[in-house]
Amino acid sequence: MKFTDDMLEQMLSEHAEKTIEILDRSLPDADQISPHVFSRRFKRRMRRLIHPKKRPCIRQIVTLKKAAVFIMCVSFSLCALSINVEAAQTKFLGRIVQVFPDGVTVHYSKTPFSPVTPEYIPKGLSEIKRKQLHDSFYIEYRSENGDYLNYKQFKGNWTYDYNPENAENTPLNADENAVFVTENDVHRLIWVEGDFEYEIASSLSKEEMIKTAESVKSVYLSFSEETSSDSIKFVPSEPTYIPKGFSEYSYCSYKNSNSIQYLSEEHGCKNYLTFEKSLIDGSTYYYSSENAEIKTVQFKGIEATLVRRVSNEIPDYLLMWVDKNFMYSISASDISENELIQMARSVRIKLSHSNGFTQREAFSDEILNLPENLECVVHENSYGFIRMIYQGQNGDYLKFFRFLSDGTDYQYNLKDAAAVHVNKDRHAVLITENDKRILIWEDGGFQYNLISNLPKDELIDAANNVCIYINIHNEFTYSGGQDTEKFVPSKLKYLPDGMKEFSRRQHDAFLSISYQRENGDYLDFEQGFTALTSWGPYDQHTEDVQLSAEQDAVFVSKNGVNILLWSNNGFSYTLTSSLPKEELIKTAQNVIS
Amino acid sequence: MDGNTTIDDAFELMFEEYKDLLYHVAFKILQDRYLAEDAVNTTFWRALENFSKISKPVCPKTKQFLAIICERVSIDLLRKYRQEENISLDALDYNIIDTTVSVLPEEEGSLQAAIARLPKAYREVILLRYSYGYSAHEIAQMLSYTEMKVYKTIERGKRKLAELLQQEKDDNDI
């Protein structure tokens, strides 16, 4: 008998799946493999993959620094903190800069460090040395027979350098985990609890080390304690001198910081230069001085720290300084020190800022090469959030959202989602619900959503054009305004029949909930600060309506999209829907502020 | 998959379950913990890109799928870092990866046992095509192959399978 191609095709279609059972036996089960202690670098990369939406704001700022070659958190080895080495400590405009032989730490906070000591100390040991720095606490114990125990408490986010093969996970205090490392006959127990990280290094048994670790009471610092001391308003700045060949590549602005990245492309090589300004917020940065020189430079009466590191024969620079409650930094590679300092001298308040947003380019060009026949009917910006709605005569629509990706989260059904790429290498999720498609991706600290009934290819094409534009002109600057007001999300007491929550996005100044029905009807509810929201312009399709005796609203309708807008108690609300006006009014009347 | 499970939840579940296994697979090939971690990271990226066809985050099928991707990613990394462009894929397969598949006596003679005995390079492409239902284009992207190579590998795999089946038949006839 000869096996024809058709026969083989059929056999494979029917039996290939069952082969998995046989092959499964050649792979070990999870419990047969010793767990690997993954590096911080790996965990950081995976966090971006698993929870791309859940990064706190400060992490995003740190992420921006990735372009600079200097790395924030590097190995802080035992000897770095060992007080055998005299640390040079200088007061730096009320902030502390500490220069160690292997690095420099800069701390920007007035908040005192809260040291805790172990309540249990193994028998025979007595304290011989104790030292407290601005962000760490150290005690050295010794016994008469030469045993030792060094206890350290850090505030911050250190990376410990050890070979995972020498490490094992060790339970601590029932629900905590520590890592026990044995290297070069030194035992170390490392754990994180509360807002601090701890380490015990000792010649004693593992059990004694664990017992000592379990006697350390955890300490929590509240976030407000760190940040509330400064009530200074943040104003963005920018350097007015930019080295030749560089041009602005991206601009990011946060509540208390702004960052500008410049790019030069010479001979096919990309070279980045990053300027950042932030309100002093209690952050501690540690810069490795491996292969680096650290020195103090002066300009305009300001003392700045310059770190120069040579890797692959190209020097990398980091210049950082503090001026009037703000921290500045410029990171660059392959430029001269003089240019770096000239750039620092030229830093000015950003001239284009005002109380709200500034706009460098026309709004309607937000998406280049729009699909044919679509026109912009709504555009809105608030607190870094942009919303644009495009509509066509034939009922086509395209909604564009851009907002800061700080802690925002949303949910969708897995069965409707697929992974796609936009702008060459951006990972995006495409969700298809009946005729509606939603494309979600992240770029440059922003999250982007496109919602449309257009075909997948046209949607991706629109996304590609958004990215290109945004990369060239990240144009919005938020410069304060509602810093002190608390955003209180509202609730909908009434929902039209059959409407189910489809997605929800929320951050500290914005709430957006999308509902939809099985028949494709949708209802989007949005809430933001009134002072930070601008609407329009809308055309002749607007109508004034009354929600109650005291409450007016504006109704906009075009090509089957109905929008109801109103303001109440300092908040602006928007309902966007395919439902009739009456349903929108009824829903709006039942919003609990 | 449960309709209420988000991609994030499902993906995290899959990650937690298989991260150590994939590290084990990658380290076996690369013998370098940093490169092995890179391989695991890339594997999960590729898995996310092809997540729509993963029916359950934790099941033998998903485990096998991840292992196939991880091995291929690791081999590519190894090739890149050793700069041994002239090492053939098959040489790497046979020298580095243990291709022994244990077939139980009751499975002997079955078609799935014959598929399992195919050379690894053929088997993984055939499984991705016929068991997981990926297109040649998708497989090419996953394994960093050209589409032509995917087609050729499937073709060669089928020929090898026919050979194995014929041999088995002849043995039984004797």
Boltz contact constraints between the chains, C-beta under 6 A:
constraints:
  - contact:
      token1: [A, 3]
      token2: [B, 162]
      max_distance: 6.0
  - contact:
      token1: [A, 3]
      token2: [B, 165]
      max_distance: 6.0
  - contact:
      token1: [A, 8]
      token2: [B, 158]
      max_distance: 6.0
  - contact:
      token1: [A, 11]
      token2: [B, 111]
      max_distance: 6.0
  - contact:
      token1: [A, 12]
      token2: [B, 130]
      max_distance: 6.0
  - contact:
      token1: [A, 13]
      token2: [B, 130]
      max_distance: 6.0
  - contact:
      token1: [A, 15]
      token2: [B, 111]
      max_distance: 6.0
  - contact:
      token1: [A, 15]
      token2: [B, 112]
      max_distance: 6.0
  - contact:
      token1: [A, 16]
      token2: [B, 127]
      max_distance: 6.0
  - contact:
      token1: [A, 16]
      token2: [B, 130]
      max_distance: 6.0
  - contact:
      token1: [A, 16]
      token2: [B, 131]
      max_distance: 6.0
  - contact:
      token1: [A, 17]
      token2: [B, 131]
      max_distance: 6.0
  - contact:
      token1: [A, 18]
      token2: [B, 112]
      max_distance: 6.0
  - contact:
      token1: [A, 19]
      token2: [B, 112]
      max_distance: 6.0
  - contact:
      token1: [A, 19]
      token2: [B, 115]
      max_distance: 6.0
  - contact:
      token1: [A, 19]
      token2: [B, 116]
      max_distance: 6.0
  - contact:
      token1: [A, 20]
      token2: [B, 60]
      max_distance: 6.0
  - contact:
      token1: [A, 20]
      token2: [B, 61]
      max_distance: 6.0
  - contact:
      token1: [A, 20]
      token2: [B, 64]
      max_distance: 6.0
  - contact:
      token1: [A, 22]
      token2: [B, 112]
      max_distance: 6.0
  - contact:
      token1: [A, 22]
      token2: [B, 116]
      max_distance: 6.0
  - contact:
      token1: [A, 23]
      token2: [B, 64]
      max_distance: 6.0
  - contact:
      token1: [A, 23]
      token2: [B, 116]
      max_distance: 6.0
  - contact:
      token1: [A, 24]
      token2: [B, 60]
      max_distance: 6.0
  - contact:
      token1: [A, 25]
      token2: [B, 102]
      max_distance: 6.0
  - contact:
      token1: [A, 26]
      token2: [B, 101]
      max_distance: 6.0
  - contact:
      token1: [A, 27]
      token2: [B, 67]
      max_distance: 6.0
  - contact:
      token1: [A, 33]
      token2: [B, 20]
      max_distance: 6.0
  - contact:
      token1: [A, 33]
      token2: [B, 21]
      max_distance: 6.0
  - contact:
      token1: [A, 33]
      token2: [B, 24]
      max_distance: 6.0
  - contact:
      token1: [A, 35]
      token2: [B, 20]
      max_distance: 6.0
  - contact:
      token1: [A, 36]
      token2: [B, 20]
      max_distance: 6.0
  - contact:
      token1: [A, 36]
      token2: [B, 23]
      max_distance: 6.0
  - contact:
      token1: [A, 42]
      token2: [B, 37]
      max_distance: 6.0
  - contact:
      token1: [A, 45]
      token2: [B, 41]
      max_distance: 6.0
  - contact:
      token1: [A, 49]
      token2: [B, 44]
      max_distance: 6.0
  - contact:
      token1: [A, 50]
      token2: [B, 12]
      max_distance: 6.0
  - contact:
      token1: [A, 411]
      token2: [B, 6]
      max_distance: 6.0
  - contact:
      token1: [A, 413]
      token2: [B, 3]
      max_distance: 6.0
  - contact:
      token1: [A, 414]
      token2: [B, 1]
      max_distance: 6.0
  - contact:
      token1: [A, 414]
      token2: [B, 5]
      max_distance: 6.0
  - contact:
      token1: [A, 414]
      token2: [B, 7]
      max_distance: 6.0
  - contact:
      token1: [A, 414]
      token2: [B, 10]
      max_distance: 6.0
  - contact:
      token1: [A, 417]
      token2: [B, 7]
      max_distance: 6.0
  - contact:
      token1: [A, 418]
      token2: [B, 52]
      max_distance: 6.0
  - contact:
      token1: [A, 419]
      token2: [B, 48]
      max_distance: 6.0
  - contact:
      token1: [A, 419]
      token2: [B, 49]
      max_distance: 6.0
  - contact:
      token1: [A, 419]
      token2: [B, 51]
      max_distance: 6.0
